[in-house]
Structure formats: structure tokens, C-alpha cells
Amino acid sequence: MHIRRLALMIVLALFTLPAFAYIDPNTGGFLFQLLAPLFAIALTVWMFFANQAKAIWRSFRSIFSRKTDKLK
């Protein structure tokens, strides 16, 4: 499954049409200064809450999971 996705991404990257677009260097720098910290903040928040959500999910699973009797 992952190999097919990778192959599709490679094909799409190799066979794209040129956009003939131009971005002003000052605008590009401004966008980078705006988007890079936002991306870093979003990634940090995602990683923090992902760990919290995993911990909560594990605690719910341990509470509601079936306990097998090991004395049998």
C-alpha cells in the first residue's frame, strides 16, 4: 500500500505541467515568516494533545477491558 502511494507521488511529481507563476521575493519572505511559526506551533500543540489523547484512551481501555482470570 505504501509503495503504491510512493509511486503515485513520484509519478505526479515528475509529470506536472509548469505553472508559469511568479511570487515576489518580499511576499515569499513574508509568507515564510508568517507560516513557519504557525506550523511549528500547530505541530507542537498536535504532539502535546496526541500524547494526552493516547494516555486517556489507554486509561479508558484499561478500565473497560475484560479482565481474564489468571488462576484458571
CHARMM internal coordinates of N, CA and C (Angstrom, degrees):
IC EDIT
DIST 1 N 1 CA 1.4455
DIST 1 CA 1 C 1.5246
ANGL 1 N 1 CA 1 C 110.98
DIST 1 C 2 N 1.3371
ANGL 1 CA 1 C 2 N 116.14
DIHE 1 N 1 CA 1 C 2 N -44.38
DIST 2 N 2 CA 1.4627
ANGL 1 C 2 N 2 CA 119.30
DIHE 1 CA 1 C 2 N 2 CA -179.80
DIST 2 CA 2 C 1.5274
ANGL 2 N 2 CA 2 C 111.22
DIHE 1 C 2 N 2 CA 2 C -69.18
DIST 2 C 3 N 1.3151
ANGL 2 CA 2 C 3 N 117.13
DIHE 2 N 2 CA 2 C 3 N -32.44
DIST 3 N 3 CA 1.4634
ANGL 2 C 3 N 3 CA 120.63
DIHE 2 CA 2 C 3 N 3 CA -179.85
DIST 3 CA 3 C 1.5234
ANGL 3 N 3 CA 3 C 109.71
DIHE 2 C 3 N 3 CA 3 C -67.59
DIST 3 C 4 N 1.3291
ANGL 3 CA 3 C 4 N 116.95
DIHE 3 N 3 CA 3 C 4 N -38.73
DIST 4 N 4 CA 1.4550
ANGL 3 C 4 N 4 CA 119.93
DIHE 3 CA 3 C 4 N 4 CA 178.81
DIST 4 CA 4 C 1.5246
ANGL 4 N 4 CA 4 C 111.23
DIHE 3 C 4 N 4 CA 4 C -66.38
DIST 4 C 5 N 1.3365
ANGL 4 CA 4 C 5 N 116.74
DIHE 4 N 4 CA 4 C 5 N -39.62
DIST 5 N 5 CA 1.4662
ANGL 4 C 5 N 5 CA 119.61
DIHE 4 CA 4 C 5 N 5 CA 176.81
DIST 5 CA 5 C 1.5185
ANGL 5 N 5 CA 5 C 111.27
DIHE 4 C 5 N 5 CA 5 C -64.03
DIST 5 C 6 N 1.3214
ANGL 5 CA 5 C 6 N 116.04
DIHE 5 N 5 CA 5 C 6 N -43.82
DIST 6 N 6 CA 1.4552
ANGL 5 C 6 N 6 CA 120.49
DIHE 5 CA 5 C 6 N 6 CA 179.46
DIST 6 CA 6 C 1.5244
ANGL 6 N 6 CA 6 C 110.53
DIHE 5 C 6 N 6 CA 6 C -62.19
DIST 6 C 7 N 1.3296
ANGL 6 CA 6 C 7 N 116.92
DIHE 6 N 6 CA 6 C 7 N -43.52
DIST 7 N 7 CA 1.4595
ANGL 6 C 7 N 7 CA 120.66
DIHE 6 CA 6 C 7 N 7 CA 179.01
DIST 7 CA 7 C 1.5286
ANGL 7 N 7 CA 7 C 110.81
DIHE 6 C 7 N 7 CA 7 C -63.20
DIST 7 C 8 N 1.3270
ANGL 7 CA 7 C 8 N 117.54
DIHE 7 N 7 CA 7 C 8 N -40.71
DIST 8 N 8 CA 1.4544
ANGL 7 C 8 N 8 CA 120.81
DIHE 7 CA 7 C 8 N 8 CA 177.98
DIST 8 CA 8 C 1.5220
ANGL 8 N 8 CA 8 C 111.04
DIHE 7 C 8 N 8 CA 8 C -64.18
DIST 8 C 9 N 1.3207
ANGL 8 CA 8 C 9 N 117.79
DIHE 8 N 8 CA 8 C 9 N -41.59
DIST 9 N 9 CA 1.4658
ANGL 8 C 9 N 9 CA 120.99
DIHE 8 CA 8 C 9 N 9 CA 178.81
DIST 9 CA 9 C 1.5281
ANGL 9 N 9 CA 9 C 111.17
DIHE 8 C 9 N 9 CA 9 C -63.95
DIST 9 C 10 N 1.3216
ANGL 9 CA 9 C 10 N 116.74
DIHE 9 N 9 CA 9 C 10 N -40.26
DIST 10 N 10 CA 1.4667
ANGL 9 C 10 N 10 CA 120.62
DIHE 9 CA 9 C 10 N 10 CA 179.04
DIST 10 CA 10 C 1.5217
ANGL 10 N 10 CA 10 C 110.19
DIHE 9 C 10 N 10 CA 10 C -65.21
DIST 10 C 11 N 1.3288
ANGL 10 CA 10 C 11 N 116.87
DIHE 10 N 10 CA 10 C 11 N -44.37
DIST 11 N 11 CA 1.4623
ANGL 10 C 11 N 11 CA 120.72
DIHE 10 CA 10 C 11 N 11 CA 179.68
DIST 11 CA 11 C 1.5238
ANGL 11 N 11 CA 11 C 110.62
DIHE 10 C 11 N 11 CA 11 C -62.48
DIST 11 C 12 N 1.3309
ANGL 11 CA 11 C 12 N 117.06
DIHE 11 N 11 CA 11 C 12 N -43.68
DIST 12 N 12 CA 1.4577
ANGL 11 C 12 N 12 CA 119.92
DIHE 11 CA 11 C 12 N 12 CA 179.73
DIST 12 CA 12 C 1.5219
ANGL 12 N 12 CA 12 C 111.47
DIHE 11 C 12 N 12 CA 12 C -66.35
DIST 12 C 13 N 1.3164
ANGL 12 CA 12 C 13 N 117.78
DIHE 12 N 12 CA 12 C 13 N -34.43
DIST 13 N 13 CA 1.4627
ANGL 12 C 13 N 13 CA 120.89
DIHE 12 CA 12 C 13 N 13 CA 179.38
DIST 13 CA 13 C 1.5300
ANGL 13 N 13 CA 13 C 111.16
DIHE 12 C 13 N 13 CA 13 C -71.97
DIST 13 C 14 N 1.3212
ANGL 13 CA 13 C 14 N 117.50
DIHE 13 N 13 CA 13 C 14 N -34.41
DIST 14 N 14 CA 1.4587
ANGL 13 C 14 N 14 CA 120.41
DIHE 13 CA 13 C 14 N 14 CA -176.28
DIST 14 CA 14 C 1.5281
ANGL 14 N 14 CA 14 C 112.78
DIHE 13 C 14 N 14 CA 14 C -81.74
DIST 14 C 15 N 1.3127
ANGL 14 CA 14 C 15 N 117.23
DIHE 14 N 14 CA 14 C 15 N -29.02
DIST 15 N 15 CA 1.4539
ANGL 14 C 15 N 15 CA 120.19
DIHE 14 CA 14 C 15 N 15 CA -173.44
DIST 15 CA 15 C 1.5259
ANGL 15 N 15 CA 15 C 112.30
DIHE 14 C 15 N 15 CA 15 C -115.14
DIST 15 C 16 N 1.3171
ANGL 15 CA 15 C 16 N 116.59
DIHE 15 N 15 CA 15 C 16 N 49.36
DIST 16 N 16 CA 1.4637
ANGL 15 C 16 N 16 CA 120.11
DIHE 15 CA 15 C 16 N 16 CA 177.00
DIST 16 CA 16 C 1.5193
ANGL 16 N 16 CA 16 C 109.67
DIHE 15 C 16 N 16 CA 16 C -100.84
DIST 16 C 17 N 1.3100
ANGL 16 CA 16 C 17 N 115.80
DIHE 16 N 16 CA 16 C 17 N 154.28
DIST 17 N 17 CA 1.4535
ANGL 16 C 17 N 17 CA 121.34
DIHE 16 CA 16 C 17 N 17 CA 177.40
DIST 17 CA 17 C 1.5271
ANGL 17 N 17 CA 17 C 109.38
DIHE 16 C 17 N 17 CA 17 C -86.53
DIST 17 C 18 N 1.3288
ANGL 17 CA 17 C 18 N 117.72
DIHE 17 N 17 CA 17 C 18 N 146.49
DIST 18 N 18 CA 1.4572
ANGL 17 C 18 N 18 CA 118.95
DIHE 17 CA 17 C 18 N 18 CA 177.95
DIST 18 CA 18 C 1.5273
ANGL 18 N 18 CA 18 C 110.92
DIHE 17 C 18 N 18 CA 18 C -66.76
DIST 18 C 19 N 1.3218
ANGL 18 CA 18 C 19 N 116.14
DIHE 18 N 18 CA 18 C 19 N 145.94
DIST 19 N 19 CA 1.4646
ANGL 18 C 19 N 19 CA 120.54
DIHE 18 CA 18 C 19 N 19 CA -176.53
DIST 19 CA 19 C 1.5205
ANGL 19 N 19 CA 19 C 112.14
DIHE 18 C 19 N 19 CA 19 C -90.21
DIST 19 C 20 N 1.3192
ANGL 19 CA 19 C 20 N 118.13
DIHE 19 N 19 CA 19 C 20 N -21.33
DIST 20 N 20 CA 1.4617
ANGL 19 C 20 N 20 CA 122.75
DIHE 19 CA 19 C 20 N 20 CA -175.73
DIST 20 CA 20 C 1.5233
ANGL 20 N 20 CA 20 C 110.62
DIHE 19 C 20 N 20 CA 20 C 52.15
DIST 20 C 21 N 1.3249
ANGL 20 CA 20 C 21 N 115.47
DIHE 20 N 20 CA 20 C 21 N 43.23
DIST 21 N 21 CA 1.4603
ANGL 20 C 21 N 21 CA 121.29
DIHE 20 CA 20 C 21 N 21 CA -178.83
DIST 21 CA 21 C 1.5204
ANGL 21 N 21 CA 21 C 108.84
DIHE 20 C 21 N 21 CA 21 C -109.37
DIST 21 C 22 N 1.3224
ANGL 21 CA 21 C 22 N 114.74
DIHE 21 N 21 CA 21 C 22 N 156.00
DIST 22 N 22 CA 1.4506
ANGL 21 C 22 N 22 CA 121.05
DIHE 21 CA 21 C 22 N 22 CA 179.63
DIST 22 CA 22 C 1.5134
ANGL 22 N 22 CA 22 C 108.42
DIHE 21 C 22 N 22 CA 22 C -136.12
DIST 22 C 23 N 1.3164
ANGL 22 CA 22 C 23 N 115.67
DIHE 22 N 22 CA 22 C 23 N 136.12
DIST 23 N 23 CA 1.4544
ANGL 22 C 23 N 23 CA 120.23
DIHE 22 CA 22 C 23 N 23 CA 174.19
DIST 23 CA 23 C 1.5210
ANGL 23 N 23 CA 23 C 107.38
DIHE 22 C 23 N 23 CA 23 C -122.42
DIST 23 C 24 N 1.2913
ANGL 23 CA 23 C 24 N 115.88
DIHE 23 N 23 CA 23 C 24 N 131.44
DIST 24 N 24 CA 1.4504
ANGL 23 C 24 N 24 CA 122.49
DIHE 23 CA 23 C 24 N 24 CA -179.80
DIST 24 CA 24 C 1.5346
ANGL 24 N 24 CA 24 C 109.58
DIHE 23 C 24 N 24 CA 24 C -61.72
DIST 24 C 25 N 1.3285
ANGL 24 CA 24 C 25 N 119.25
DIHE 24 N 24 CA 24 C 25 N 136.37
DIST 25 N 25 CA 1.4720
ANGL 24 C 25 N 25 CA 120.23
DIHE 24 CA 24 C 25 N 25 CA -179.22
DIST 25 CA 25 C 1.5282
ANGL 25 N 25 CA 25 C 113.37
DIHE 24 C 25 N 25 CA 25 C -57.07
DIST 25 C 26 N 1.3211
ANGL 25 CA 25 C 26 N 117.77
DIHE 25 N 25 CA 25 C 26 N -37.35
DIST 26 N 26 CA 1.4638
ANGL 25 C 26 N 26 CA 119.07
DIHE 25 CA 25 C 26 N 26 CA 178.32
DIST 26 CA 26 C 1.5240
ANGL 26 N 26 CA 26 C 111.24
DIHE 25 C 26 N 26 CA 26 C -66.58
DIST 26 C 27 N 1.3150
ANGL 26 CA 26 C 27 N 116.69
DIHE 26 N 26 CA 26 C 27 N -38.08
DIST 27 N 27 CA 1.4564
ANGL 26 C 27 N 27 CA 120.08
DIHE 26 CA 26 C 27 N 27 CA 177.86
DIST 27 CA 27 C 1.5181
ANGL 27 N 27 CA 27 C 110.38
DIHE 26 C 27 N 27 CA 27 C -67.63
DIST 27 C 28 N 1.3308
ANGL 27 CA 27 C 28 N 117.11
DIHE 27 N 27 CA 27 C 28 N -39.80
DIST 28 N 28 CA 1.4595
ANGL 27 C 28 N 28 CA 120.53
DIHE 27 CA 27 C 28 N 28 CA 177.81
DIST 28 CA 28 C 1.5154
ANGL 28 N 28 CA 28 C 111.89
DIHE 27 C 28 N 28 CA 28 C -62.62
DIST 28 C 29 N 1.3289
ANGL 28 CA 28 C 29 N 116.66
DIHE 28 N 28 CA 28 C 29 N -42.58
DIST 29 N 29 CA 1.4555
ANGL 28 C 29 N 29 CA 120.23
DIHE 28 CA 28 C 29 N 29 CA 177.46
DIST 29 CA 29 C 1.5166
ANGL 29 N 29 CA 29 C 112.23
DIHE 28 C 29 N 29 CA 29 C -64.23
DIST 29 C 30 N 1.3308
ANGL 29 CA 29 C 30 N 116.05
DIHE 29 N 29 CA 29 C 30 N -40.44
DIST 30 N 30 CA 1.4630
ANGL 29 C 30 N 30 CA 120.10
DIHE 29 CA 29 C 30 N 30 CA 177.99
DIST 30 CA 30 C 1.5233
ANGL 30 N 30 CA 30 C 110.67
DIHE 29 C 30 N 30 CA 30 C -63.80
DIST 30 C 31 N 1.3395
ANGL 30 CA 30 C 31 N 116.62
DIHE 30 N 30 CA 30 C 31 N -44.29
DIST 31 N 31 CA 1.4636
ANGL 30 C 31 N 31 CA 119.58
DIHE 30 CA 30 C 31 N 31 CA 179.06
DIST 31 CA 31 C 1.5175
ANGL 31 N 31 CA 31 C 111.43
DIHE 30 C 31 N 31 CA 31 C -62.78
DIST 31 C 32 N 1.3378
ANGL 31 CA 31 C 32 N 116.81
DIHE 31 N 31 CA 31 C 32 N -39.86
DIST 32 N 32 CA 1.4595
ANGL 31 C 32 N 32 CA 119.44
DIHE 31 CA 31 C 32 N 32 CA 178.43
DIST 32 CA 32 C 1.5241
ANGL 32 N 32 CA 32 C 110.84
DIHE 31 C 32 N 32 CA 32 C -64.75
DIST 32 C 33 N 1.3302
ANGL 32 CA 32 C 33 N 117.27
DIHE 32 N 32 CA 32 C 33 N -43.85
DIST 33 N 33 CA 1.4665
ANGL 32 C 33 N 33 CA 120.78
DIHE 32 CA 32 C 33 N 33 CA 179.37
DIST 33 CA 33 C 1.5252
ANGL 33 N 33 CA 33 C 111.47
DIHE 32 C 33 N 33 CA 33 C -64.72
DIST 33 C 34 N 1.2998
ANGL 33 CA 33 C 34 N 116.92
DIHE 33 N 33 CA 33 C 34 N -28.12
DIST 34 N 34 CA 1.4494
ANGL 33 C 34 N 34 CA 120.90
DIHE 33 CA 33 C 34 N 34 CA 178.87
DIST 34 CA 34 C 1.5271
ANGL 34 N 34 CA 34 C 111.74
DIHE 33 C 34 N 34 CA 34 C -82.30
DIST 34 C 35 N 1.3273
ANGL 34 CA 34 C 35 N 116.77
DIHE 34 N 34 CA 34 C 35 N -44.51
DIST 35 N 35 CA 1.4603
ANGL 34 C 35 N 35 CA 120.55
DIHE 34 CA 34 C 35 N 35 CA -171.75
DIST 35 CA 35 C 1.5296
ANGL 35 N 35 CA 35 C 114.21
DIHE 34 C 35 N 35 CA 35 C -84.63
DIST 35 C 36 N 1.3159
ANGL 35 CA 35 C 36 N 119.01
DIHE 35 N 35 CA 35 C 36 N -31.43
DIST 36 N 36 CA 1.4643
ANGL 35 C 36 N 36 CA 120.92
DIHE 35 CA 35 C 36 N 36 CA -177.61
DIST 36 CA 36 C 1.5306
ANGL 36 N 36 CA 36 C 111.80
DIHE 35 C 36 N 36 CA 36 C -62.53
DIST 36 C 37 N 1.3417
ANGL 36 CA 36 C 37 N 120.55
DIHE 36 N 36 CA 36 C 37 N -49.54
DIST 37 N 37 CA 1.4664
ANGL 36 C 37 N 37 CA 118.64
DIHE 36 CA 36 C 37 N 37 CA 177.43
DIST 37 CA 37 C 1.5265
ANGL 37 N 37 CA 37 C 113.00
DIHE 36 C 37 N 37 CA 37 C -66.05
DIST 37 C 38 N 1.3321
ANGL 37 CA 37 C 38 N 116.92
DIHE 37 N 37 CA 37 C 38 N -35.54
DIST 38 N 38 CA 1.4627
ANGL 37 C 38 N 38 CA 118.98
DIHE 37 CA 37 C 38 N 38 CA 177.35
DIST 38 CA 38 C 1.5231
ANGL 38 N 38 CA 38 C 111.20
DIHE 37 C 38 N 38 CA 38 C -63.53
DIST 38 C 39 N 1.3270
ANGL 38 CA 38 C 39 N 116.29
DIHE 38 N 38 CA 38 C 39 N -40.05
DIST 39 N 39 CA 1.4625
ANGL 38 C 39 N 39 CA 120.35
DIHE 38 CA 38 C 39 N 39 CA 177.34
DIST 39 CA 39 C 1.5257
ANGL 39 N 39 CA 39 C 110.67
DIHE 38 C 39 N 39 CA 39 C -64.94
DIST 39 C 40 N 1.3354
ANGL 39 CA 39 C 40 N 117.27
DIHE 39 N 39 CA 39 C 40 N -42.35
DIST 40 N 40 CA 1.4671
ANGL 39 C 40 N 40 CA 121.08
DIHE 39 CA 39 C 40 N 40 CA 179.59
DIST 40 CA 40 C 1.5281
ANGL 40 N 40 CA 40 C 110.83
DIHE 39 C 40 N 40 CA 40 C -64.16
DIST 40 C 41 N 1.3257
ANGL 40 CA 40 C 41 N 116.91
DIHE 40 N 40 CA 40 C 41 N -42.04
DIST 41 N 41 CA 1.4648
ANGL 40 C 41 N 41 CA 120.39
DIHE 40 CA 40 C 41 N 41 CA 178.75
DIST 41 CA 41 C 1.5211
ANGL 41 N 41 CA 41 C 110.52
DIHE 40 C 41 N 41 CA 41 C -64.98
DIST 41 C 42 N 1.3322
ANGL 41 CA 41 C 42 N 116.89
DIHE 41 N 41 CA 41 C 42 N -44.71
DIST 42 N 42 CA 1.4676
ANGL 41 C 42 N 42 CA 120.62
DIHE 41 CA 41 C 42 N 42 CA -179.84
DIST 42 CA 42 C 1.5199
ANGL 42 N 42 CA 42 C 111.01
DIHE 41 C 42 N 42 CA 42 C -62.33
DIST 42 C 43 N 1.3247
ANGL 42 CA 42 C 43 N 117.21
DIHE 42 N 42 CA 42 C 43 N -41.08
DIST 43 N 43 CA 1.4646
ANGL 42 C 43 N 43 CA 120.58
DIHE 42 CA 42 C 43 N 43 CA 179.35
DIST 43 CA 43 C 1.5250
ANGL 43 N 43 CA 43 C 111.13
DIHE 42 C 43 N 43 CA 43 C -66.12
DIST 43 C 44 N 1.3203
ANGL 43 CA 43 C 44 N 117.35
DIHE 43 N 43 CA 43 C 44 N -40.41
DIST 44 N 44 CA 1.4560
ANGL 43 C 44 N 44 CA 121.12
DIHE 43 CA 43 C 44 N 44 CA 178.84
DIST 44 CA 44 C 1.5242
ANGL 44 N 44 CA 44 C 111.15
DIHE 43 C 44 N 44 CA 44 C -64.84
DIST 44 C 45 N 1.3246
ANGL 44 CA 44 C 45 N 116.78
DIHE 44 N 44 CA 44 C 45 N -44.96
DIST 45 N 45 CA 1.4614
ANGL 44 C 45 N 45 CA 120.35
DIHE 44 CA 44 C 45 N 45 CA 178.48
DIST 45 CA 45 C 1.5205
ANGL 45 N 45 CA 45 C 110.22
DIHE 44 C 45 N 45 CA 45 C -63.29
DIST 45 C 46 N 1.3264
ANGL 45 CA 45 C 46 N 116.74
DIHE 45 N 45 CA 45 C 46 N -41.68
DIST 46 N 46 CA 1.4692
ANGL 45 C 46 N 46 CA 120.98
DIHE 45 CA 45 C 46 N 46 CA 179.18
DIST 46 CA 46 C 1.5200
ANGL 46 N 46 CA 46 C 110.70
DIHE 45 C 46 N 46 CA 46 C -60.74
DIST 46 C 47 N 1.3219
ANGL 46 CA 46 C 47 N 117.30
DIHE 46 N 46 CA 46 C 47 N -46.34
DIST 47 N 47 CA 1.4691
ANGL 46 C 47 N 47 CA 120.64
DIHE 46 CA 46 C 47 N 47 CA -178.42
DIST 47 CA 47 C 1.5302
ANGL 47 N 47 CA 47 C 110.64
DIHE 46 C 47 N 47 CA 47 C -65.96
DIST 47 C 48 N 1.3268
ANGL 47 CA 47 C 48 N 117.77
DIHE 47 N 47 CA 47 C 48 N -39.78
DIST 48 N 48 CA 1.4554
ANGL 47 C 48 N 48 CA 120.56
DIHE 47 CA 47 C 48 N 48 CA 179.54
DIST 48 CA 48 C 1.5199
ANGL 48 N 48 CA 48 C 110.98
DIHE 47 C 48 N 48 CA 48 C -63.83
DIST 48 C 49 N 1.3267
ANGL 48 CA 48 C 49 N 116.67
DIHE 48 N 48 CA 48 C 49 N -49.89
DIST 49 N 49 CA 1.4526
ANGL 48 C 49 N 49 CA 119.44
DIHE 48 CA 48 C 49 N 49 CA -177.67
DIST 49 CA 49 C 1.5265
ANGL 49 N 49 CA 49 C 112.46
DIHE 48 C 49 N 49 CA 49 C -73.35
DIST 49 C 50 N 1.3201
ANGL 49 CA 49 C 50 N 118.26
DIHE 49 N 49 CA 49 C 50 N -25.01
DIST 50 N 50 CA 1.4633
ANGL 49 C 50 N 50 CA 119.99
DIHE 49 CA 49 C 50 N 50 CA 176.14
DIST 50 CA 50 C 1.5219
ANGL 50 N 50 CA 50 C 109.40
DIHE 49 C 50 N 50 CA 50 C -65.61
DIST 50 C 51 N 1.3304
ANGL 50 CA 50 C 51 N 117.32
DIHE 50 N 50 CA 50 C 51 N -42.59
DIST 51 N 51 CA 1.4627
ANGL 50 C 51 N 51 CA 120.03
DIHE 50 CA 50 C 51 N 51 CA 178.07
DIST 51 CA 51 C 1.5242
ANGL 51 N 51 CA 51 C 111.01
DIHE 50 C 51 N 51 CA 51 C -65.85
DIST 51 C 52 N 1.3164
ANGL 51 CA 51 C 52 N 117.22
DIHE 51 N 51 CA 51 C 52 N -40.03
DIST 52 N 52 CA 1.4596
ANGL 51 C 52 N 52 CA 120.68
DIHE 51 CA 51 C 52 N 52 CA 177.74
DIST 52 CA 52 C 1.5265
ANGL 52 N 52 CA 52 C 110.72
DIHE 51 C 52 N 52 CA 52 C -64.63
DIST 52 C 53 N 1.3223
ANGL 52 CA 52 C 53 N 117.01
DIHE 52 N 52 CA 52 C 53 N -43.12
DIST 53 N 53 CA 1.4670
ANGL 52 C 53 N 53 CA 120.67
DIHE 52 CA 52 C 53 N 53 CA -179.62
DIST 53 CA 53 C 1.5247
ANGL 53 N 53 CA 53 C 110.86
DIHE 52 C 53 N 53 CA 53 C -65.72
DIST 53 C 54 N 1.3178
ANGL 53 CA 53 C 54 N 117.40
DIHE 53 N 53 CA 53 C 54 N -38.97
DIST 54 N 54 CA 1.4685
ANGL 53 C 54 N 54 CA 120.12
DIHE 53 CA 53 C 54 N 54 CA 177.50
DIST 54 CA 54 C 1.5205
ANGL 54 N 54 CA 54 C 111.00
DIHE 53 C 54 N 54 CA 54 C -64.02
DIST 54 C 55 N 1.3254
ANGL 54 CA 54 C 55 N 117.23
DIHE 54 N 54 CA 54 C 55 N -40.51
DIST 55 N 55 CA 1.4570
ANGL 54 C 55 N 55 CA 120.70
DIHE 54 CA 54 C 55 N 55 CA 179.35
DIST 55 CA 55 C 1.5261
ANGL 55 N 55 CA 55 C 110.80
DIHE 54 C 55 N 55 CA 55 C -65.19
DIST 55 C 56 N 1.3239
ANGL 55 CA 55 C 56 N 117.18
DIHE 55 N 55 CA 55 C 56 N -42.04
DIST 56 N 56 CA 1.4677
ANGL 55 C 56 N 56 CA 120.69
DIHE 55 CA 55 C 56 N 56 CA 178.44
DIST 56 CA 56 C 1.5177
ANGL 56 N 56 CA 56 C 110.48
DIHE 55 C 56 N 56 CA 56 C -65.18
DIST 56 C 57 N 1.3315
ANGL 56 CA 56 C 57 N 116.51
DIHE 56 N 56 CA 56 C 57 N -42.59
DIST 57 N 57 CA 1.4682
ANGL 56 C 57 N 57 CA 120.29
DIHE 56 CA 56 C 57 N 57 CA 179.37
DIST 57 CA 57 C 1.5289
ANGL 57 N 57 CA 57 C 111.17
DIHE 56 C 57 N 57 CA 57 C -62.87
DIST 57 C 58 N 1.3378
ANGL 57 CA 57 C 58 N 117.19
DIHE 57 N 57 CA 57 C 58 N -41.79
DIST 58 N 58 CA 1.4655
ANGL 57 C 58 N 58 CA 120.49
DIHE 57 CA 57 C 58 N 58 CA 177.64
DIST 58 CA 58 C 1.5279
ANGL 58 N 58 CA 58 C 111.40
DIHE 57 C 58 N 58 CA 58 C -62.90
DIST 58 C 59 N 1.3268
ANGL 58 CA 58 C 59 N 117.34
DIHE 58 N 58 CA 58 C 59 N -39.41
DIST 59 N 59 CA 1.4634
ANGL 58 C 59 N 59 CA 119.15
DIHE 58 CA 58 C 59 N 59 CA 179.78
DIST 59 CA 59 C 1.5337
ANGL 59 N 59 CA 59 C 110.85
DIHE 58 C 59 N 59 CA 59 C -67.92
DIST 59 C 60 N 1.3387
ANGL 59 CA 59 C 60 N 118.04
DIHE 59 N 59 CA 59 C 60 N -40.13
DIST 60 N 60 CA 1.4628
ANGL 59 C 60 N 60 CA 119.99
DIHE 59 CA 59 C 60 N 60 CA 176.31
DIST 60 CA 60 C 1.5185
ANGL 60 N 60 CA 60 C 111.02
DIHE 59 C 60 N 60 CA 60 C -64.23
DIST 60 C 61 N 1.3158
ANGL 60 CA 60 C 61 N 116.60
DIHE 60 N 60 CA 60 C 61 N -41.20
DIST 61 N 61 CA 1.4713
ANGL 60 C 61 N 61 CA 119.36
DIHE 60 CA 60 C 61 N 61 CA 179.05
DIST 61 CA 61 C 1.5123
ANGL 61 N 61 CA 61 C 111.46
DIHE 60 C 61 N 61 CA 61 C -63.35
DIST 61 C 62 N 1.3220
ANGL 61 CA 61 C 62 N 116.66
DIHE 61 N 61 CA 61 C 62 N -39.23
DIST 62 N 62 CA 1.4617
ANGL 61 C 62 N 62 CA 118.74
DIHE 61 CA 61 C 62 N 62 CA -179.52
DIST 62 CA 62 C 1.5234
ANGL 62 N 62 CA 62 C 111.32
DIHE 61 C 62 N 62 CA 62 C -70.33
DIST 62 C 63 N 1.3297
ANGL 62 CA 62 C 63 N 117.72
DIHE 62 N 62 CA 62 C 63 N -31.95
DIST 63 N 63 CA 1.4555
ANGL 62 C 63 N 63 CA 120.50
DIHE 62 CA 62 C 63 N 63 CA 179.41
DIST 63 CA 63 C 1.5237
ANGL 63 N 63 CA 63 C 110.77
DIHE 62 C 63 N 63 CA 63 C -72.17
DIST 63 C 64 N 1.3196
ANGL 63 CA 63 C 64 N 117.70
DIHE 63 N 63 CA 63 C 64 N -43.67
DIST 64 N 64 CA 1.4603
ANGL 63 C 64 N 64 CA 121.34
DIHE 63 CA 63 C 64 N 64 CA -173.06
DIST 64 CA 64 C 1.5250
ANGL 64 N 64 CA 64 C 114.28
DIHE 63 C 64 N 64 CA 64 C -97.89
DIST 64 C 65 N 1.3152
ANGL 64 CA 64 C 65 N 118.07
DIHE 64 N 64 CA 64 C 65 N 0.43
DIST 65 N 65 CA 1.4647
ANGL 64 C 65 N 65 CA 118.85
DIHE 64 CA 64 C 65 N 65 CA 179.32
DIST 65 CA 65 C 1.5184
ANGL 65 N 65 CA 65 C 109.71
DIHE 64 C 65 N 65 CA 65 C -77.02
DIST 65 C 66 N 1.3091
ANGL 65 CA 65 C 66 N 115.01
DIHE 65 N 65 CA 65 C 66 N 156.05
DIST 66 N 66 CA 1.4611
ANGL 65 C 66 N 66 CA 120.48
DIHE 65 CA 65 C 66 N 66 CA 178.55
DIST 66 CA 66 C 1.5101
ANGL 66 N 66 CA 66 C 109.50
DIHE 65 C 66 N 66 CA 66 C -73.34
DIST 66 C 67 N 1.2691
ANGL 66 CA 66 C 67 N 114.69
DIHE 66 N 66 CA 66 C 67 N 135.19
DIST 67 N 67 CA 1.4504
ANGL 66 C 67 N 67 CA 120.52
DIHE 66 CA 66 C 67 N 67 CA 176.25
DIST 67 CA 67 C 1.5265
ANGL 67 N 67 CA 67 C 107.45
DIHE 66 C 67 N 67 CA 67 C -96.17
DIST 67 C 68 N 1.3165
ANGL 67 CA 67 C 68 N 117.16
DIHE 67 N 67 CA 67 C 68 N 123.13
DIST 68 N 68 CA 1.4539
ANGL 67 C 68 N 68 CA 120.79
DIHE 67 CA 67 C 68 N 68 CA 178.46
DIST 68 CA 68 C 1.5235
ANGL 68 N 68 CA 68 C 108.48
DIHE 67 C 68 N 68 CA 68 C -90.68
DIST 68 C 69 N 1.2795
ANGL 68 CA 68 C 69 N 114.88
DIHE 68 N 68 CA 68 C 69 N 141.88
DIST 69 N 69 CA 1.4583
ANGL 68 C 69 N 69 CA 119.84
DIHE 68 CA 68 C 69 N 69 CA -179.99
DIST 69 CA 69 C 1.5113
ANGL 69 N 69 CA 69 C 108.97
DIHE 68 C 69 N 69 CA 69 C -81.79
DIST 69 C 70 N 1.3133
ANGL 69 CA 69 C 70 N 117.36
DIHE 69 N 69 CA 69 C 70 N 115.38
DIST 70 N 70 CA 1.4634
ANGL 69 C 70 N 70 CA 121.12
DIHE 69 CA 69 C 70 N 70 CA -175.62
DIST 70 CA 70 C 1.5109
ANGL 70 N 70 CA 70 C 112.47
DIHE 69 C 70 N 70 CA 70 C -85.18
DIST 70 C 71 N 1.3237
ANGL 70 CA 70 C 71 N 118.83
DIHE 70 N 70 CA 70 C 71 N -2.15
DIST 71 N 71 CA 1.4540
ANGL 70 C 71 N 71 CA 121.39
DIHE 70 CA 70 C 71 N 71 CA -179.35
DIST 71 CA 71 C 1.5208
ANGL 71 N 71 CA 71 C 112.37
DIHE 70 C 71 N 71 CA 71 C -83.49
DIST 71 C 72 N 1.3060
ANGL 71 CA 71 C 72 N 118.68
DIHE 71 N 71 CA 71 C 72 N -13.45
DIST 72 N 72 CA 1.4719
ANGL 71 C 72 N 72 CA 121.58
DIHE 71 CA 71 C 72 N 72 CA -178.14
DIST 72 CA 72 C 1.4834
ANGL 72 N 72 CA 72 C 112.42
DIHE 71 C 72 N 72 CA 72 C -71.06
END
COOR INIT
IC SEED 1 N 1 CA 1 C
IC BUILD
